[in-house]
Amino acid sequence: GGNHSVFAKAFIETLKRNNDIMESYTLYRDISALVADAAKAYDFNQVPEYAPISHAGHGAGEFFFYPKQLH
């Protein structure tokens, strides 16, 4: 991941490529594929998980990500 973890690099790259409103599951799907490929190149298995955050004090919710130029 360069100066970042494999996950962080995939997260940053996916957000940089985004040019529209993106739901969290779409972000997860894109990141998951990048992480799996990058981890394989380093000869280890890493699979991101899409689930509510445990013990966060809320049941669940949806996050939306949008590019800076849309605000």
DSSP file (Angstrom, degrees, kcal/mol; ACC not computed):
  #  RESIDUE AA STRUCTURE BP1 BP2  ACC     N-H-->O    O-->H-N    N-H-->O    O-->H-N    TCO  KAPPA ALPHA  PHI   PSI    X-CA   Y-CA   Z-CA
    1    1 A G    >         0   0    0      0, 0.0     3,-2.0     0, 0.0     2,-0.4   0.000 360.0 360.0 360.0  14.5    0.0    0.0    0.0
    2    2 A G  T 3   -     0   0    0      1,-0.3     4,-0.1     7,-0.0     7,-0.0  -0.521 360.0  -8.1  67.9-124.0    2.9    2.4   -0.3
    3    3 A N  T 3  S+     0   0    0     -2,-0.4     2,-0.3     2,-0.1    -1,-0.3   0.390 136.8  58.8 -84.9   3.5    2.7    4.7    2.7
    4    4 A H  S <  S-     0   0    0     -3,-2.0     2,-0.0     1,-0.1     0, 0.0  -0.818  93.5 -93.7-126.5 164.5   -0.7    3.3    3.6
    5    5 A S     >  -     0   0    0     -2,-0.3     4,-2.6     1,-0.1     5,-0.2  -0.287  45.4-104.0 -66.7 165.2   -2.1   -0.1    4.4
    6    6 A V  H  > S+     0   0    0      1,-0.2     4,-2.0     2,-0.2     5,-0.2   0.914 124.0  47.6 -57.8 -43.5   -3.6   -2.1    1.6
    7    7 A F  H  > S+     0   0    0      2,-0.2     4,-2.6     1,-0.2    -1,-0.2   0.946 111.7  48.1 -64.3 -49.4   -7.1   -1.2    2.8
    8    8 A A  H  > S+     0   0    0      1,-0.2     4,-2.7     2,-0.2     5,-0.2   0.892 111.0  51.4 -61.4 -40.3   -6.4    2.5    3.2
    9    9 A K  H  X S+     0   0    0     -4,-2.6     4,-2.6     2,-0.2    -1,-0.2   0.928 112.0  46.2 -62.9 -44.3   -4.8    2.7   -0.2
   10   10 A A  H  X S+     0   0    0     -4,-2.0     4,-2.4    -5,-0.2    -2,-0.2   0.897 112.6  51.2 -64.3 -40.6   -7.8    1.1   -1.8
   11   11 A F  H  X S+     0   0    0     -4,-2.6     4,-2.1     2,-0.2    -2,-0.2   0.938 113.1  44.4 -60.9 -49.1  -10.2    3.3    0.2
   12   12 A I  H  X S+     0   0    0     -4,-2.7     4,-2.3     1,-0.2    -2,-0.2   0.919 114.1  49.1 -63.8 -45.5   -8.3    6.5   -0.9
   13   13 A E  H  X S+     0   0    0     -4,-2.6     4,-1.8    -5,-0.2    -1,-0.2   0.900 110.9  50.3 -62.7 -41.3   -8.1    5.4   -4.6
   14   14 A T  H  X S+     0   0    0     -4,-2.4     4,-1.0     1,-0.2    -1,-0.2   0.917 112.0  46.9 -65.0 -43.2  -11.7    4.5   -4.8
   15   15 A L  H  < S+     0   0    0     -4,-2.1     3,-0.3     1,-0.2    -1,-0.2   0.877 109.9  53.7 -66.5 -36.8  -12.8    7.9   -3.3
   16   16 A K  H  < S+     0   0    0     -4,-2.3    -1,-0.2     1,-0.2    -2,-0.2   0.861 109.9  47.9 -65.0 -34.9  -10.5    9.8   -5.6
   17   17 A R  H  < S+     0   0    0     -4,-1.8    -1,-0.2    -5,-0.2    -2,-0.2   0.682  89.5 105.8 -78.4 -18.2  -12.0    8.0   -8.7
   18   18 A N     <  +     0   0    0     -4,-1.0     4,-0.1    -3,-0.3     3,-0.0  -0.400  36.1 169.2 -69.1 134.2  -15.6    8.7   -7.5
   19   19 A N        +     0   0    0     -2,-0.1     2,-0.3     2,-0.1    -1,-0.1   0.145  62.6  38.4-129.2  19.1  -17.4   11.4   -9.4
   20   20 A D  S    S-     0   0    0     45,-0.1     2,-0.2    50,-0.0    45,-0.1  -0.906 103.3 -60.2-152.5 176.4  -21.0   10.9   -8.1
   21   21 A I        -     0   0    0     -2,-0.3     2,-0.5    45,-0.2    45,-0.2  -0.514  55.5-162.7 -66.4 131.4  -22.8   10.1   -4.9
   22   22 A M  E     -A   65   0A   0     43,-3.4    43,-3.0    -2,-0.2     2,-0.1  -0.974  10.9-138.2-124.5 126.6  -21.7    6.7   -3.7
   23   23 A E  E  >  -A   64   0A   0     -2,-0.5     4,-2.1    41,-0.2     3,-0.3  -0.427  28.8-111.9 -75.8 157.3  -23.5    4.4   -1.2
   24   24 A S  H  > S+     0   0    0     39,-1.6     4,-2.8     1,-0.2     5,-0.1   0.841 115.8  55.6 -61.8 -34.7  -21.4    2.6    1.3
   25   25 A Y  H  > S+     0   0    0      2,-0.2     4,-2.7     1,-0.2    -1,-0.2   0.894 107.5  49.5 -67.8 -36.3  -22.1   -0.8   -0.1
   26   26 A T  H  > S+     0   0    0     -3,-0.3     4,-2.3     2,-0.2    -2,-0.2   0.914 111.6  49.2 -64.5 -42.6  -20.8    0.3   -3.5
   27   27 A L  H  X S+     0   0    0     -4,-2.1     4,-2.7     2,-0.2     5,-0.2   0.935 111.6  49.4 -59.9 -46.9  -17.7    1.7   -1.8
   28   28 A Y  H  X S+     0   0    0     -4,-2.8     4,-3.2     1,-0.2    -2,-0.2   0.933 109.6  51.1 -57.2 -48.4  -17.2   -1.6    0.0
   29   29 A R  H  X S+     0   0    0     -4,-2.7     4,-1.6     1,-0.2    -1,-0.2   0.914 113.7  43.9 -58.4 -45.2  -17.6   -3.6   -3.2
   30   30 A D  H  X S+     0   0    0     -4,-2.3     4,-1.7     2,-0.2    -1,-0.2   0.919 116.7  45.9 -67.4 -43.9  -15.0   -1.6   -5.0
   31   31 A I  H  X S+     0   0    0     -4,-2.7     4,-3.0    -5,-0.2     5,-0.3   0.909 107.8  57.8 -64.6 -42.7  -12.6   -1.6   -2.1
   32   32 A S  H  X S+     0   0    0     -4,-3.2     4,-2.4    -5,-0.2    -1,-0.2   0.900 106.9  47.4 -56.9 -44.4  -13.0   -5.3   -1.4
   33   33 A A  H  X S+     0   0    0     -4,-1.6     4,-2.0    -5,-0.2    -1,-0.2   0.922 114.1  46.9 -64.4 -44.3  -11.9   -6.2   -5.0
   34   34 A L  H  X S+     0   0    0     -4,-1.7     4,-2.5     2,-0.2     5,-0.2   0.906 113.0  49.0 -64.4 -41.8   -8.8   -3.9   -4.8
   35   35 A V  H  X S+     0   0    0     -4,-3.0     4,-3.0     2,-0.2     5,-0.3   0.925 109.9  50.9 -65.1 -44.8   -7.8   -5.2   -1.3
   36   36 A A  H  X S+     0   0    0     -4,-2.4     4,-1.9    -5,-0.3    -1,-0.2   0.919 113.5  45.2 -59.9 -44.4   -8.1   -8.8   -2.3
   37   37 A D  H  X S+     0   0    0     -4,-2.0     4,-1.6     2,-0.2    -2,-0.2   0.928 115.6  45.9 -65.2 -45.7   -5.9   -8.3   -5.4
   38   38 A A  H  X S+     0   0    0     -4,-2.5     4,-1.1     1,-0.2    -2,-0.2   0.910 112.5  50.3 -65.9 -42.4   -3.3   -6.2   -3.6
   39   39 A A  H ><>S+     0   0    0     -4,-3.0     5,-2.1     1,-0.2     3,-0.6   0.898 107.2  54.8 -62.9 -40.1   -3.1   -8.6   -0.7
   40   40 A K  H ><5S+     0   0    0     -4,-1.9     3,-1.6    -5,-0.3    -1,-0.2   0.885 102.7  56.7 -60.1 -39.0   -2.7  -11.5   -3.1
   41   41 A A  H 3<5S+     0   0    0     -4,-1.6    -1,-0.2     1,-0.3    -2,-0.2   0.801 108.9  46.6 -63.2 -28.2    0.3   -9.7   -4.6
   42   42 A Y  T <<5S-     0   0    0     -4,-1.1    -1,-0.3    -3,-0.6    -2,-0.2   0.290 120.1-113.2 -95.4   8.4    1.9   -9.6   -1.1
   43   43 A D  T < 5S+     0   0    0     -3,-1.6     2,-0.3     1,-0.2    -3,-0.2   0.880  80.2 103.5  62.3  43.7    1.0  -13.3   -0.6
   44   44 A F      < -     0   0    0     -5,-2.1     2,-0.5    -8,-0.1    -1,-0.2  -0.969  68.0-117.4-144.7 164.4   -1.5  -12.9    2.2
   45   45 A N        +     0   0    0     -2,-0.3     2,-0.4    -3,-0.1    -9,-0.1  -0.893  34.8 163.4-107.1 123.6   -5.3  -13.0    2.4
   46   46 A Q        +     0   0    0     -2,-0.5    -7,-0.2   -10,-0.1    -6,-0.1  -0.972   7.5 178.1-139.9 124.3   -7.2   -9.9    3.5
   47   47 A V        -     0   0    0     -2,-0.4   -15,-0.1    -8,-0.1   -14,-0.1  -0.962  24.0-134.8-129.1 113.7  -11.0   -9.5    2.9
   48   48 A P        -     0   0    0      0, 0.0     2,-0.4     0, 0.0    -2,-0.0  -0.259  20.9-135.3 -62.1 155.0  -12.8   -6.4    4.1
   49   49 A E        -     0   0    0      2,-0.1     2,-0.7   -17,-0.0   -21,-0.0  -0.934   6.1-151.3-118.1 137.5  -16.1   -7.0    5.9
   50   50 A Y        +     0   0    0     -2,-0.4   -25,-0.0   -21,-0.0   -26,-0.0  -0.915  48.8 114.5-107.7 107.1  -19.3   -5.0    5.4
   51   51 A A  S    S-     0   0    0     -2,-0.7    -2,-0.1     3,-0.0     3,-0.1  -0.977  70.8 -74.8-162.9 159.8  -21.3   -5.0    8.6
   52   52 A P        -     0   0    0      0, 0.0     2,-0.5     0, 0.0     8,-0.1  -0.306  58.7-100.8 -58.6 149.3  -22.6   -2.6   11.4
   53   53 A I    >   -     0   0    0      1,-0.1     3,-1.2     2,-0.0     5,-0.3  -0.627  41.2-119.7 -76.1 122.8  -19.9   -1.5   13.7
   54   54 A S  T 3  S+     0   0    0     -2,-0.5    -1,-0.1     1,-0.2     5,-0.0  -0.358  88.5   3.9 -65.1 138.7  -20.1   -3.5   16.9
   55   55 A H  T 3  S+     0   0    0      1,-0.1    -1,-0.2     3,-0.1    -2,-0.0   0.773  86.3 130.4  60.4  30.9  -20.7   -1.6   20.1
   56   56 A A  S <  S-     0   0    0     -3,-1.2    -2,-0.1     2,-0.3    -1,-0.1   0.537  77.1-112.6 -90.8  -6.7  -21.1    1.8   18.3
   57   57 A G  S    S+     0   0    0      1,-0.2     2,-0.3    -4,-0.2    -3,-0.1   0.598  87.4  79.5  88.4   9.9  -24.3    2.6   20.1
   58   58 A H  S    S-     0   0    0     -5,-0.3    -2,-0.3     1,-0.1    -1,-0.2  -0.983  75.6-126.4-146.3 158.6  -26.6    2.4   17.0
   59   59 A G  S    S-     0   0    0     -2,-0.3     2,-0.3     1,-0.3    -1,-0.1   0.953  71.6 -61.8 -70.6 -52.1  -28.2   -0.4   15.0
   60   60 A A        -     0   0    0     -8,-0.1     2,-0.3    -9,-0.0    -1,-0.3  -0.954  52.0-176.8-179.1 179.2  -27.0    0.4   11.6
   61   61 A G        -     0   0    0     -2,-0.3     2,-0.4    -3,-0.1    -3,-0.0  -0.946  27.8-101.2 176.8 168.1  -27.2    3.1    9.0
   62   62 A E        -     0   0    0     -2,-0.3     2,-0.4   -38,-0.0    -2,-0.0  -0.887  25.1-155.7-110.6 137.9  -26.2    4.1    5.5
   63   63 A F        -     0   0    0     -2,-0.4   -39,-1.6     2,-0.0     2,-0.4  -0.882   5.0-158.1-108.3 144.6  -23.3    6.3    4.6
   64   64 A F  E     -A   23   0A   0     -2,-0.4     2,-0.4   -41,-0.2   -41,-0.2  -0.980   2.9-160.9-122.5 136.6  -23.1    8.3    1.4
   65   65 A F  E     +A   22   0A   0    -43,-3.0   -43,-3.4    -2,-0.4   -45,-0.1  -0.944  12.4 177.3-116.8 136.0  -19.8    9.6   -0.1
   66   66 A Y        -     0   0    0     -2,-0.4   -45,-0.2   -45,-0.2     5,-0.1  -0.985  33.2 -98.3-139.0 151.0  -19.7   12.3   -2.7
   67   67 A P    >   -     0   0    0      0, 0.0     3,-2.1     0, 0.0     4,-0.4  -0.271  36.2-111.6 -67.4 153.5  -16.9   14.2   -4.5
   68   68 A K  G >  S+     0   0    0      1,-0.3     3,-1.5     2,-0.2   -49,-0.0   0.835 113.3  62.6 -53.6 -38.6  -15.8   17.5   -3.2
   69   69 A Q  G 3  S+     0   0    0      1,-0.3    -1,-0.3     2,-0.1   -50,-0.0   0.616  94.4  64.1 -68.8 -11.2  -17.1   19.4   -6.2
   70   70 A L  G <         0   0    0     -3,-2.1    -1,-0.3     1,-0.2    -2,-0.2   0.605 360.0 360.0 -87.1 -10.9  -20.7   18.3   -5.4
   71   71 A H    <         0   0    0     -3,-1.5    -1,-0.2    -4,-0.4    -2,-0.1   0.584 360.0 360.0 -70.5 360.0  -21.0   20.1   -2.2
